[in-house]
Amino acid sequence: MSTVGWIILVVANIPLYWLVGWILFRDWENFWDCLKFWLTPDIISLFRGEWIEDQWAQVKLSLWLVLCAGAVIAEGLVLGPRFS
């Protein structure tokens, strides 16, 4: 599959990214909190007493990224041979 095909798949899947995000995060505030925890070093979360929340937020954000990327890759592998 060409680069343009991959870009089309990424853009066409925006509703899927939103749906998966809504299932995992429920609202934008939760998403931004997860992103904040993802960028905060674990040692700082530990000293703040937020280590468990930090780990759960990182799992949710990582799962969202893996599911979204996995969907695009799977679609590309299935549709690639048909459009080459």
PDB file with SEQRES, HELIX, SHEET and CRYST1 records, atoms N, CA, C and O in Angstrom:
SEQRES   1 A   84  MET SER THR VAL GLY TRP ILE ILE LEU VAL VAL ALA ASN          
SEQRES   2 A   84  ILE PRO LEU TYR TRP LEU VAL GLY TRP ILE LEU PHE ARG          
SEQRES   3 A   84  ASP TRP GLU ASN PHE TRP ASP CYS LEU LYS PHE TRP LEU          
SEQRES   4 A   84  THR PRO ASP ILE ILE SER LEU PHE ARG GLY GLU TRP ILE          
SEQRES   5 A   84  GLU ASP GLN TRP ALA GLN VAL LYS LEU SER LEU TRP LEU          
SEQRES   6 A   84  VAL LEU CYS ALA GLY ALA VAL ILE ALA GLU GLY LEU VAL          
SEQRES   7 A   84  LEU GLY PRO ARG PHE SER                                      
HELIX    1 AA1 THR A    3  ALA A   12  1                                  10    
HELIX    2 AA2 ILE A   14  PHE A   25  1                                  12    
HELIX    3 AA3 TRP A   28  LEU A   39  1                                  12    
HELIX    4 AA4 ASP A   42  ARG A   48  1                                   7    
HELIX    5 AA5 TRP A   51  PHE A   83  1                                  33    
CRYST1    1.000    1.000    1.000  90.00  90.00  90.00 P 1           1          
ATOM      1  N   MET A   1       0.856  -1.170   0.000  1.00  0.00           N  
ATOM      2  CA  MET A   1       0.000   0.000   0.000  1.00  0.00           C  
ATOM      3  C   MET A   1       0.902   1.232   0.000  1.00  0.00           C  
ATOM      4  O   MET A   1       1.941   1.262   0.660  1.00  0.00           O  
ATOM      5  N   SER A   2       0.492   2.224  -0.737  1.00  0.00           N  
ATOM      6  CA  SER A   2       1.286   3.450  -0.862  1.00  0.00           C  
ATOM      7  C   SER A   2       1.124   4.336   0.373  1.00  0.00           C  
ATOM      8  O   SER A   2       0.249   4.121   1.211  1.00  0.00           O  
ATOM      9  N   THR A   3       1.983   5.321   0.453  1.00  0.00           N  
ATOM     10  CA  THR A   3       1.930   6.280   1.557  1.00  0.00           C  
ATOM     11  C   THR A   3       0.593   7.010   1.578  1.00  0.00           C  
ATOM     12  O   THR A   3       0.028   7.255   2.644  1.00  0.00           O  
ATOM     13  N   VAL A   4       0.095   7.352   0.406  1.00  0.00           N  
ATOM     14  CA  VAL A   4      -1.196   8.040   0.318  1.00  0.00           C  
ATOM     15  C   VAL A   4      -2.303   7.143   0.860  1.00  0.00           C  
ATOM     16  O   VAL A   4      -3.211   7.622   1.539  1.00  0.00           O  
ATOM     17  N   GLY A   5      -2.236   5.868   0.571  1.00  0.00           N  
ATOM     18  CA  GLY A   5      -3.230   4.927   1.087  1.00  0.00           C  
ATOM     19  C   GLY A   5      -3.226   4.863   2.599  1.00  0.00           C  
ATOM     20  O   GLY A   5      -4.285   4.826   3.225  1.00  0.00           O  
ATOM     21  N   TRP A   6      -2.038   4.851   3.192  1.00  0.00           N  
ATOM     22  CA  TRP A   6      -1.931   4.842   4.653  1.00  0.00           C  
ATOM     23  C   TRP A   6      -2.496   6.128   5.241  1.00  0.00           C  
ATOM     24  O   TRP A   6      -3.194   6.094   6.254  1.00  0.00           O  
ATOM     25  N   ILE A   7      -2.201   7.253   4.619  1.00  0.00           N  
ATOM     26  CA  ILE A   7      -2.721   8.533   5.111  1.00  0.00           C  
ATOM     27  C   ILE A   7      -4.244   8.552   5.039  1.00  0.00           C  
ATOM     28  O   ILE A   7      -4.910   9.028   5.958  1.00  0.00           O  
ATOM     29  N   ILE A   8      -4.790   8.030   3.941  1.00  0.00           N  
ATOM     30  CA  ILE A   8      -6.252   7.958   3.802  1.00  0.00           C  
ATOM     31  C   ILE A   8      -6.855   7.093   4.910  1.00  0.00           C  
ATOM     32  O   ILE A   8      -7.886   7.445   5.483  1.00  0.00           O  
ATOM     33  N   LEU A   9      -6.212   5.961   5.211  1.00  0.00           N  
ATOM     34  CA  LEU A   9      -6.713   5.103   6.283  1.00  0.00           C  
ATOM     35  C   LEU A   9      -6.673   5.807   7.637  1.00  0.00           C  
ATOM     36  O   LEU A   9      -7.618   5.706   8.420  1.00  0.00           O  
ATOM     37  N   VAL A  10      -5.581   6.519   7.914  1.00  0.00           N  
ATOM     38  CA  VAL A  10      -5.463   7.232   9.187  1.00  0.00           C  
ATOM     39  C   VAL A  10      -6.576   8.270   9.319  1.00  0.00           C  
ATOM     40  O   VAL A  10      -7.201   8.383  10.373  1.00  0.00           O  
ATOM     41  N   VAL A  11      -6.819   9.019   8.261  1.00  0.00           N  
ATOM     42  CA  VAL A  11      -7.845  10.063   8.306  1.00  0.00           C  
ATOM     43  C   VAL A  11      -9.248   9.443   8.349  1.00  0.00           C  
ATOM     44  O   VAL A  11     -10.122   9.929   9.068  1.00  0.00           O  
ATOM     45  N   ALA A  12      -9.457   8.388   7.589  1.00  0.00           N  
ATOM     46  CA  ALA A  12     -10.785   7.758   7.546  1.00  0.00           C  
ATOM     47  C   ALA A  12     -11.166   7.124   8.881  1.00  0.00           C  
ATOM     48  O   ALA A  12     -12.349   6.923   9.154  1.00  0.00           O  
ATOM     49  N   ASN A  13     -10.187   6.811   9.702  1.00  0.00           N  
ATOM     50  CA  ASN A  13     -10.452   6.165  10.987  1.00  0.00           C  
ATOM     51  C   ASN A  13     -10.648   7.143  12.137  1.00  0.00           C  
ATOM     52  O   ASN A  13     -10.750   6.710  13.284  1.00  0.00           O  
ATOM     53  N   ILE A  14     -10.702   8.425  11.878  1.00  0.00           N  
ATOM     54  CA  ILE A  14     -10.895   9.402  12.954  1.00  0.00           C  
ATOM     55  C   ILE A  14     -12.157   9.103  13.766  1.00  0.00           C  
ATOM     56  O   ILE A  14     -12.106   9.196  14.992  1.00  0.00           O  
ATOM     57  N   PRO A  15     -13.284   8.750  13.148  1.00  0.00           N  
ATOM     58  CA  PRO A  15     -14.448   8.395  13.975  1.00  0.00           C  
ATOM     59  C   PRO A  15     -14.183   7.183  14.883  1.00  0.00           C  
ATOM     60  O   PRO A  15     -14.704   7.119  15.996  1.00  0.00           O  
ATOM     61  N   LEU A  16     -13.388   6.239  14.416  1.00  0.00           N  
ATOM     62  CA  LEU A  16     -13.041   5.078  15.239  1.00  0.00           C  
ATOM     63  C   LEU A  16     -12.187   5.505  16.430  1.00  0.00           C  
ATOM     64  O   LEU A  16     -12.401   5.025  17.543  1.00  0.00           O  
ATOM     65  N   TYR A  17     -11.220   6.404  16.211  1.00  0.00           N  
ATOM     66  CA  TYR A  17     -10.390   6.905  17.314  1.00  0.00           C  
ATOM     67  C   TYR A  17     -11.272   7.571  18.361  1.00  0.00           C  
ATOM     68  O   TYR A  17     -11.082   7.374  19.561  1.00  0.00           O  
ATOM     69  N   TRP A  18     -12.237   8.358  17.900  1.00  0.00           N  
ATOM     70  CA  TRP A  18     -13.130   9.048  18.822  1.00  0.00           C  
ATOM     71  C   TRP A  18     -13.965   8.029  19.610  1.00  0.00           C  
ATOM     72  O   TRP A  18     -14.114   8.160  20.825  1.00  0.00           O  
ATOM     73  N   LEU A  19     -14.508   7.016  18.923  1.00  0.00           N  
ATOM     74  CA  LEU A  19     -15.343   6.005  19.577  1.00  0.00           C  
ATOM     75  C   LEU A  19     -14.551   5.237  20.634  1.00  0.00           C  
ATOM     76  O   LEU A  19     -15.021   5.062  21.758  1.00  0.00           O  
ATOM     77  N   VAL A  20     -13.370   4.787  20.280  1.00  0.00           N  
ATOM     78  CA  VAL A  20     -12.540   4.051  21.243  1.00  0.00           C  
ATOM     79  C   VAL A  20     -12.169   4.959  22.415  1.00  0.00           C  
ATOM     80  O   VAL A  20     -12.171   4.527  23.568  1.00  0.00           O  
ATOM     81  N   GLY A  21     -11.849   6.224  22.114  1.00  0.00           N  
ATOM     82  CA  GLY A  21     -11.538   7.180  23.180  1.00  0.00           C  
ATOM     83  C   GLY A  21     -12.717   7.419  24.096  1.00  0.00           C  
ATOM     84  O   GLY A  21     -12.551   7.526  25.311  1.00  0.00           O  
ATOM     85  N   TRP A  22     -13.899   7.502  23.529  1.00  0.00           N  
ATOM     86  CA  TRP A  22     -15.098   7.711  24.350  1.00  0.00           C  
ATOM     87  C   TRP A  22     -15.352   6.511  25.265  1.00  0.00           C  
ATOM     88  O   TRP A  22     -15.745   6.673  26.420  1.00  0.00           O  
ATOM     89  N   ILE A  23     -15.123   5.312  24.737  1.00  0.00           N  
ATOM     90  CA  ILE A  23     -15.317   4.105  25.547  1.00  0.00           C  
ATOM     91  C   ILE A  23     -14.314   4.066  26.703  1.00  0.00           C  
ATOM     92  O   ILE A  23     -14.675   3.716  27.826  1.00  0.00           O  
ATOM     93  N   LEU A  24     -13.067   4.424  26.430  1.00  0.00           N  
ATOM     94  CA  LEU A  24     -12.036   4.350  27.465  1.00  0.00           C  
ATOM     95  C   LEU A  24     -12.055   5.532  28.433  1.00  0.00           C  
ATOM     96  O   LEU A  24     -11.864   5.353  29.636  1.00  0.00           O  
ATOM     97  N   PHE A  25     -12.283   6.744  27.910  1.00  0.00           N  
ATOM     98  CA  PHE A  25     -12.106   7.944  28.730  1.00  0.00           C  
ATOM     99  C   PHE A  25     -13.413   8.601  29.164  1.00  0.00           C  
ATOM    100  O   PHE A  25     -13.447   9.250  30.209  1.00  0.00           O  
ATOM    101  N   ARG A  26     -14.460   8.456  28.413  1.00  0.00           N  
ATOM    102  CA  ARG A  26     -15.791   9.035  28.668  1.00  0.00           C  
ATOM    103  C   ARG A  26     -15.874  10.545  28.473  1.00  0.00           C  
ATOM    104  O   ARG A  26     -16.939  11.038  28.101  1.00  0.00           O  
ATOM    105  N   ASP A  27     -14.814  11.293  28.703  1.00  0.00           N  
ATOM    106  CA  ASP A  27     -14.855  12.740  28.463  1.00  0.00           C  
ATOM    107  C   ASP A  27     -13.436  13.256  28.230  1.00  0.00           C  
ATOM    108  O   ASP A  27     -12.454  12.555  28.473  1.00  0.00           O  
ATOM    109  N   TRP A  28     -13.353  14.501  27.752  1.00  0.00           N  
ATOM    110  CA  TRP A  28     -12.057  15.089  27.424  1.00  0.00           C  
ATOM    111  C   TRP A  28     -11.210  15.313  28.663  1.00  0.00           C  
ATOM    112  O   TRP A  28      -9.985  15.213  28.604  1.00  0.00           O  
ATOM    113  N   GLU A  29     -11.849  15.616  29.787  1.00  0.00           N  
ATOM    114  CA  GLU A  29     -11.095  15.866  31.012  1.00  0.00           C  
ATOM    115  C   GLU A  29     -10.315  14.616  31.433  1.00  0.00           C  
ATOM    116  O   GLU A  29      -9.154  14.705  31.833  1.00  0.00           O  
ATOM    117  N   ASN A  30     -10.953  13.474  31.339  1.00  0.00           N  
ATOM    118  CA  ASN A  30     -10.287  12.226  31.679  1.00  0.00           C  
ATOM    119  C   ASN A  30      -9.140  11.950  30.712  1.00  0.00           C  
ATOM    120  O   ASN A  30      -8.080  11.482  31.127  1.00  0.00           O  
ATOM    121  N   PHE A  31      -9.342  12.236  29.430  1.00  0.00           N  
ATOM    122  CA  PHE A  31      -8.278  12.056  28.442  1.00  0.00           C  
ATOM    123  C   PHE A  31      -7.070  12.929  28.778  1.00  0.00           C  
ATOM    124  O   PHE A  31      -5.935  12.455  28.752  1.00  0.00           O  
ATOM    125  N   TRP A  32      -7.312  14.209  29.096  1.00  0.00           N  
ATOM    126  CA  TRP A  32      -6.200  15.116  29.414  1.00  0.00           C  
ATOM    127  C   TRP A  32      -5.516  14.708  30.712  1.00  0.00           C  
ATOM    128  O   TRP A  32      -4.302  14.858  30.843  1.00  0.00           O  
ATOM    129  N   ASP A  33      -6.284  14.191  31.678  1.00  0.00           N  
ATOM    130  CA  ASP A  33      -5.678  13.687  32.908  1.00  0.00           C  
ATOM    131  C   ASP A  33      -4.762  12.499  32.616  1.00  0.00           C  
ATOM    132  O   ASP A  33      -3.668  12.399  33.172  1.00  0.00           O  
ATOM    133  N   CYS A  34      -5.212  11.607  31.747  1.00  0.00           N  
ATOM    134  CA  CYS A  34      -4.390  10.459  31.370  1.00  0.00           C  
ATOM    135  C   CYS A  34      -3.120  10.911  30.668  1.00  0.00           C  
ATOM    136  O   CYS A  34      -2.043  10.368  30.912  1.00  0.00           O  
ATOM    137  N   LEU A  35      -3.244  11.901  29.802  1.00  0.00           N  
ATOM    138  CA  LEU A  35      -2.068  12.427  29.110  1.00  0.00           C  
ATOM    139  C   LEU A  35      -1.106  13.078  30.105  1.00  0.00           C  
ATOM    140  O   LEU A  35       0.111  12.938  29.986  1.00  0.00           O  
ATOM    141  N   LYS A  36      -1.663  13.789  31.082  1.00  0.00           N  
ATOM    142  CA  LYS A  36      -0.827  14.420  32.115  1.00  0.00           C  
ATOM    143  C   LYS A  36      -0.058  13.354  32.891  1.00  0.00           C  
ATOM    144  O   LYS A  36       1.142  13.499  33.125  1.00  0.00           O  
ATOM    145  N   PHE A  37      -0.745  12.284  33.289  1.00  0.00           N  
ATOM    146  CA  PHE A  37      -0.077  11.214  34.017  1.00  0.00           C  
ATOM    147  C   PHE A  37       0.970  10.516  33.146  1.00  0.00           C  
ATOM    148  O   PHE A  37       2.022  10.109  33.641  1.00  0.00           O  
ATOM    149  N   TRP A  38       0.686  10.381  31.869  1.00  0.00           N  
ATOM    150  CA  TRP A  38       1.610   9.722  30.952  1.00  0.00           C  
ATOM    151  C   TRP A  38       2.910  10.506  30.838  1.00  0.00           C  
ATOM    152  O   TRP A  38       3.982   9.919  30.688  1.00  0.00           O  
ATOM    153  N   LEU A  39       2.817  11.830  30.910  1.00  0.00           N  
ATOM    154  CA  LEU A  39       3.992  12.685  30.792  1.00  0.00           C  
ATOM    155  C   LEU A  39       4.693  12.938  32.126  1.00  0.00           C  
ATOM    156  O   LEU A  39       5.825  13.422  32.144  1.00  0.00           O  
ATOM    157  N   THR A  40       4.038  12.617  33.237  1.00  0.00           N  
ATOM    158  CA  THR A  40       4.622  12.811  34.562  1.00  0.00           C  
ATOM    159  C   THR A  40       5.470  11.599  34.929  1.00  0.00           C  
ATOM    160  O   THR A  40       5.001  10.466  34.812  1.00  0.00           O  
ATOM    161  N   PRO A  41       6.710  11.811  35.372  1.00  0.00           N  
ATOM    162  CA  PRO A  41       7.533  10.668  35.801  1.00  0.00           C  
ATOM    163  C   PRO A  41       6.862   9.915  36.958  1.00  0.00           C  
ATOM    164  O   PRO A  41       6.213  10.517  37.814  1.00  0.00           O  
ATOM    165  N   ASP A  42       7.031   8.603  36.964  1.00  0.00           N  
ATOM    166  CA  ASP A  42       6.390   7.764  37.977  1.00  0.00           C  
ATOM    167  C   ASP A  42       6.826   8.126  39.391  1.00  0.00           C  
ATOM    168  O   ASP A  42       6.029   8.038  40.325  1.00  0.00           O  
ATOM    169  N   ILE A  43       8.058   8.524  39.553  1.00  0.00           N  
ATOM    170  CA  ILE A  43       8.556   8.846  40.896  1.00  0.00           C  
ATOM    171  C   ILE A  43       7.813  10.055  41.476  1.00  0.00           C  
ATOM    172  O   ILE A  43       7.563  10.112  42.680  1.00  0.00           O  
ATOM    173  N   ILE A  44       7.465  11.005  40.633  1.00  0.00           N  
ATOM    174  CA  ILE A  44       6.714  12.175  41.096  1.00  0.00           C  
ATOM    175  C   ILE A  44       5.311  11.757  41.508  1.00  0.00           C  
ATOM    176  O   ILE A  44       4.802  12.208  42.534  1.00  0.00           O  
ATOM    177  N   SER A  45       4.677  10.887  40.702  1.00  0.00           N  
ATOM    178  CA  SER A  45       3.349  10.387  41.064  1.00  0.00           C  
ATOM    179  C   SER A  45       3.401   9.594  42.364  1.00  0.00           C  
ATOM    180  O   SER A  45       2.477   9.661  43.174  1.00  0.00           O  
ATOM    181  N   LEU A  46       4.468   8.852  42.559  1.00  0.00           N  
ATOM    182  CA  LEU A  46       4.626   8.085  43.785  1.00  0.00           C  
ATOM    183  C   LEU A  46       4.680   9.011  44.992  1.00  0.00           C  
ATOM    184  O   LEU A  46       4.002   8.766  45.989  1.00  0.00           O  
ATOM    185  N   PHE A  47       5.479  10.074  44.913  1.00  0.00           N  
ATOM    186  CA  PHE A  47       5.589  11.007  46.030  1.00  0.00           C  
ATOM    187  C   PHE A  47       4.296  11.786  46.264  1.00  0.00           C  
ATOM    188  O   PHE A  47       4.025  12.202  47.390  1.00  0.00           O  
ATOM    189  N   ARG A  48       3.505  11.987  45.231  1.00  0.00           N  
ATOM    190  CA  ARG A  48       2.215  12.680  45.380  1.00  0.00           C  
ATOM    191  C   ARG A  48       1.111  11.755  45.886  1.00  0.00           C  
ATOM    192  O   ARG A  48       0.022  12.218  46.224  1.00  0.00           O  
ATOM    193  N   GLY A  49       1.382  10.471  45.938  1.00  0.00           N  
ATOM    194  CA  GLY A  49       0.372   9.506  46.350  1.00  0.00           C  
ATOM    195  C   GLY A  49      -0.603   9.167  45.247  1.00  0.00           C  
ATOM    196  O   GLY A  49      -1.722   8.732  45.521  1.00  0.00           O  
ATOM    197  N   GLU A  50      -0.195   9.361  43.988  1.00  0.00           N  
ATOM    198  CA  GLU A  50      -1.063   9.126  42.829  1.00  0.00           C  
ATOM    199  C   GLU A  50      -0.545   8.004  41.936  1.00  0.00           C  
ATOM    200  O   GLU A  50      -0.894   7.940  40.757  1.00  0.00           O  
ATOM    201  N   TRP A  51       0.282   7.122  42.485  1.00  0.00           N  
ATOM    202  CA  TRP A  51       0.943   6.136  41.647  1.00  0.00           C  
ATOM    203  C   TRP A  51      -0.054   5.179  40.984  1.00  0.00           C  
ATOM    204  O   TRP A  51       0.077   4.877  39.798  1.00  0.00           O  
ATOM    205  N   ILE A  52      -1.039   4.703  41.736  1.00  0.00           N  
ATOM    206  CA  ILE A  52      -2.031   3.773  41.171  1.00  0.00           C  
ATOM    207  C   ILE A  52      -2.826   4.461  40.065  1.00  0.00           C  
ATOM    208  O   ILE A  52      -3.039   3.880  39.001  1.00  0.00           O  
ATOM    209  N   GLU A  53      -3.265   5.699  40.311  1.00  0.00           N  
ATOM    210  CA  GLU A  53      -4.001   6.449  39.300  1.00  0.00           C  
ATOM    211  C   GLU A  53      -3.130   6.676  38.067  1.00  0.00           C  
ATOM    212  O   GLU A  53      -3.615   6.610  36.938  1.00  0.00           O  
ATOM    213  N   ASP A  54      -1.854   6.942  38.284  1.00  0.00           N  
ATOM    214  CA  ASP A  54      -0.901   7.148  37.189  1.00  0.00           C  
ATOM    215  C   ASP A  54      -0.802   5.886  36.333  1.00  0.00           C  
ATOM    216  O   ASP A  54      -0.858   5.958  35.105  1.00  0.00           O  
ATOM    217  N   GLN A  55      -0.657   4.748  36.976  1.00  0.00           N  
ATOM    218  CA  GLN A  55      -0.516   3.494  36.229  1.00  0.00           C  
ATOM    219  C   GLN A  55      -1.778   3.180  35.432  1.00  0.00           C  
ATOM    220  O   GLN A  55      -1.691   2.771  34.274  1.00  0.00           O  
ATOM    221  N   TRP A  56      -2.938   3.366  36.032  1.00  0.00           N  
ATOM    222  CA  TRP A  56      -4.193   3.099  35.340  1.00  0.00           C  
ATOM    223  C   TRP A  56      -4.367   4.050  34.158  1.00  0.00           C  
ATOM    224  O   TRP A  56      -4.809   3.633  33.088  1.00  0.00           O  
ATOM    225  N   ALA A  57      -4.024   5.319  34.343  1.00  0.00           N  
ATOM    226  CA  ALA A  57      -4.131   6.293  33.261  1.00  0.00           C  
ATOM    227  C   ALA A  57      -3.191   5.924  32.115  1.00  0.00           C  
ATOM    228  O   ALA A  57      -3.554   6.048  30.945  1.00  0.00           O  
ATOM    229  N   GLN A  58      -1.990   5.473  32.452  1.00  0.00           N  
ATOM    230  CA  GLN A  58      -1.046   5.080  31.408  1.00  0.00           C  
ATOM    231  C   GLN A  58      -1.528   3.842  30.650  1.00  0.00           C  
ATOM    232  O   GLN A  58      -1.331   3.730  29.440  1.00  0.00           O  
ATOM    233  N   VAL A  59      -2.151   2.929  31.361  1.00  0.00           N  
ATOM    234  CA  VAL A  59      -2.697   1.732  30.696  1.00  0.00           C  
ATOM    235  C   VAL A  59      -3.797   2.135  29.722  1.00  0.00           C  
ATOM    236  O   VAL A  59      -3.827   1.658  28.588  1.00  0.00           O  
ATOM    237  N   LYS A  60      -4.707   3.013  30.160  1.00  0.00           N  
ATOM    238  CA  LYS A  60      -5.804   3.434  29.278  1.00  0.00           C  
ATOM    239  C   LYS A  60      -5.278   4.154  28.038  1.00  0.00           C  
ATOM    240  O   LYS A  60      -5.733   3.885  26.926  1.00  0.00           O  
ATOM    241  N   LEU A  61      -4.333   5.061  28.221  1.00  0.00           N  
ATOM    242  CA  LEU A  61      -3.810   5.804  27.077  1.00  0.00           C  
ATOM    243  C   LEU A  61      -3.026   4.887  26.137  1.00  0.00           C  
ATOM    244  O   LEU A  61      -3.142   4.999  24.917  1.00  0.00           O  
ATOM    245  N   SER A  62      -2.240   3.993  26.700  1.00  0.00           N  
ATOM    246  CA  SER A  62      -1.495   3.041  25.866  1.00  0.00           C  
ATOM    247  C   SER A  62      -2.437   2.115  25.106  1.00  0.00           C  
ATOM    248  O   SER A  62      -2.209   1.818  23.933  1.00  0.00           O  
ATOM    249  N   LEU A  63      -3.488   1.661  25.771  1.00  0.00           N  
ATOM    250  CA  LEU A  63      -4.477   0.807  25.110  1.00  0.00           C  
ATOM    251  C   LEU A  63      -5.146   1.543  23.965  1.00  0.00           C  
ATOM    252  O   LEU A  63      -5.344   0.973  22.892  1.00  0.00           O  
ATOM    253  N   TRP A  64      -5.498   2.806  24.182  1.00  0.00           N  
ATOM    254  CA  TRP A  64      -6.105   3.611  23.124  1.00  0.00           C  
ATOM    255  C   TRP A  64      -5.167   3.724  21.920  1.00  0.00           C  
ATOM    256  O   TRP A  64      -5.598   3.557  20.779  1.00  0.00           O  
ATOM    257  N   LEU A  65      -3.898   4.004  22.171  1.00  0.00           N  
ATOM    258  CA  LEU A  65      -2.932   4.137  21.073  1.00  0.00           C  
ATOM    259  C   LEU A  65      -2.751   2.816  20.329  1.00  0.00           C  
ATOM    260  O   LEU A  65      -2.706   2.797  19.099  1.00  0.00           O  
ATOM    261  N   VAL A  66      -2.648   1.722  21.064  1.00  0.00           N  
ATOM    262  CA  VAL A  66      -2.454   0.409  20.438  1.00  0.00           C  
ATOM    263  C   VAL A  66      -3.675   0.012  19.616  1.00  0.00           C  
ATOM    264  O   VAL A  66      -3.532  -0.491  18.502  1.00  0.00           O  
ATOM    265  N   LEU A  67      -4.873   0.231  20.153  1.00  0.00           N  
ATOM    266  CA  LEU A  67      -6.087  -0.122  19.413  1.00  0.00           C  
ATOM    267  C   LEU A  67      -6.233   0.706  18.142  1.00  0.00           C  
ATOM    268  O   LEU A  67      -6.594   0.174  17.092  1.00  0.00           O  
ATOM    269  N   CYS A  68      -5.956   2.000  18.231  1.00  0.00           N  
ATOM    270  CA  CYS A  68      -6.087   2.858  17.051  1.00  0.00           C  
ATOM    271  C   CYS A  68      -5.044   2.506  15.994  1.00  0.00           C  
ATOM    272  O   CYS A  68      -5.364   2.398  14.810  1.00  0.00           O  
ATOM    273  N   ALA A  69      -3.802   2.330  16.424  1.00  0.00           N  
ATOM    274  CA  ALA A  69      -2.746   1.962  15.474  1.00  0.00           C  
ATOM    275  C   ALA A  69      -3.001   0.566  14.907  1.00  0.00           C  
ATOM    276  O   ALA A  69      -2.803   0.325  13.717  1.00  0.00           O  
ATOM    277  N   GLY A  70      -3.442  -0.350  15.770  1.00  0.00           N  
ATOM    278  CA  GLY A  70      -3.730  -1.708  15.316  1.00  0.00           C  
ATOM    279  C   GLY A  70      -4.832  -1.761  14.278  1.00  0.00           C  
ATOM    280  O   GLY A  70      -4.764  -2.549  13.335  1.00  0.00           O  
ATOM    281  N   ALA A  71      -5.846  -0.927  14.446  1.00  0.00           N  
ATOM    282  CA  ALA A  71      -6.936  -0.889  13.467  1.00  0.00           C  
ATOM    283  C   ALA A  71      -6.418  -0.429  12.105  1.00  0.00           C  
ATOM    284  O   ALA A  71      -6.754  -1.019  11.079  1.00  0.00           O  
ATOM    285  N   VAL A  72      -5.612   0.608  12.097  1.00  0.00           N  
ATOM    286  CA  VAL A  72      -5.076   1.124  10.832  1.00  0.00           C  
ATOM    287  C   VAL A  72      -4.160   0.085  10.183  1.00  0.00           C  
ATOM    288  O   VAL A  72      -4.245  -0.143   8.976  1.00  0.00           O  
ATOM    289  N   ILE A  73      -3.301  -0.536  10.958  1.00  0.00           N  
ATOM    290  CA  ILE A  73      -2.373  -1.535  10.401  1.00  0.00           C  
ATOM    291  C   ILE A  73      -3.149  -2.739   9.873  1.00  0.00           C  
ATOM    292  O   ILE A  73      -2.860  -3.231   8.782  1.00  0.00           O  
ATOM    293  N   ALA A  74      -4.126  -3.215  10.634  1.00  0.00           N  
ATOM    294  CA  ALA A  74      -4.918  -4.369  10.171  1.00  0.00           C  
ATOM    295  C   ALA A  74      -5.672  -4.044   8.884  1.00  0.00           C  
ATOM    296  O   ALA A  74      -5.704  -4.850   7.954  1.00  0.00           O  
ATOM    297  N   GLU A  75      -6.274  -2.863   8.836  1.00  0.00           N  
ATOM    298  CA  GLU A  75      -6.979  -2.472   7.615  1.00  0.00           C  
ATOM    299  C   GLU A  75      -6.017  -2.346   6.446  1.00  0.00           C  
ATOM    300  O   GLU A  75      -6.340  -2.743   5.327  1.00  0.00           O  
ATOM    301  N   GLY A  76      -4.843  -1.798   6.699  1.00  0.00           N  
ATOM    302  CA  GLY A  76      -3.852  -1.658   5.635  1.00  0.00           C  
ATOM    303  C   GLY A  76      -3.379  -3.003   5.109  1.00  0.00           C  
ATOM    304  O   GLY A  76      -3.178  -3.174   3.906  1.00  0.00           O  
ATOM    305  N   LEU A  77      -3.203  -3.961   6.018  1.00  0.00           N  
ATOM    306  CA  LEU A  77      -2.763  -5.290   5.586  1.00  0.00           C  
ATOM    307  C   LEU A  77      -3.850  -6.028   4.816  1.00  0.00           C  
ATOM    308  O   LEU A  77      -3.552  -6.781   3.889  1.00  0.00           O  
ATOM    309  N   VAL A  78      -5.100  -5.818   5.191  1.00  0.00           N  
ATOM    310  CA  VAL A  78      -6.214  -6.471   4.498  1.00  0.00           C  
ATOM    311  C   VAL A  78      -6.492  -5.794   3.158  1.00  0.00           C  
ATOM    312  O   VAL A  78      -6.678  -6.468   2.145  1.00  0.00           O  
ATOM    313  N   LEU A  79      -6.521  -4.459   3.154  1.00  0.00           N  
ATOM    314  CA  LEU A  79      -6.878  -3.730   1.934  1.00  0.00           C  
ATOM    315  C   LEU A  79      -5.703  -3.493   1.005  1.00  0.00           C  
ATOM    316  O   LEU A  79      -5.900  -3.272  -0.190  1.00  0.00           O  
ATOM    317  N   GLY A  80      -4.498  -3.535   1.522  1.00  0.00           N  
ATOM    318  CA  GLY A  80      -3.312  -3.275   0.712  1.00  0.00           C  
ATOM    319  C   GLY A  80      -3.198  -4.121  -0.544  1.00  0.00           C  
ATOM    320  O   GLY A  80      -3.024  -3.569  -1.631  1.00  0.00           O  
ATOM    321  N   PRO A  81      -3.290  -5.440  -0.435  1.00  0.00           N  
ATOM    322  CA  PRO A  81      -3.187  -6.272  -1.623  1.00  0.00           C  
ATOM    323  C   PRO A  81      -4.307  -6.036  -2.640  1.00  0.00           C  
ATOM    324  O   PRO A  81      -4.112  -6.278  -3.831  1.00  0.00           O  
ATOM    325  N   ARG A  82      -5.448  -5.578  -2.202  1.00  0.00           N  
ATOM    326  CA  ARG A  82      -6.570  -5.347  -3.104  1.00  0.00           C  
ATOM    327  C   ARG A  82      -6.398  -4.073  -3.935  1.00  0.00           C  
ATOM    328  O   ARG A  82      -6.954  -3.953  -5.027  1.00  0.00           O  
ATOM    329  N   PHE A  83      -5.619  -3.122  -3.402  1.00  0.00           N  
ATOM    330  CA  PHE A  83      -5.451  -1.843  -4.087  1.00  0.00           C  
ATOM    331  C   PHE A  83      -4.076  -1.632  -4.697  1.00  0.00           C  
ATOM    332  O   PHE A  83      -3.786  -0.559  -5.227  1.00  0.00           O  
ATOM    333  N   SER A  84      -3.231  -2.645  -4.625  1.00  0.00           N  
ATOM    334  CA  SER A  84      -1.888  -2.506  -5.198  1.00  0.00           C  
ATOM    335  C   SER A  84      -1.851  -2.894  -6.647  1.00  0.00           C  
ATOM    336  O   SER A  84      -0.795  -2.833  -7.276  1.00  0.00           O  
TER     337      SER A  84                                                      
END                                                                             
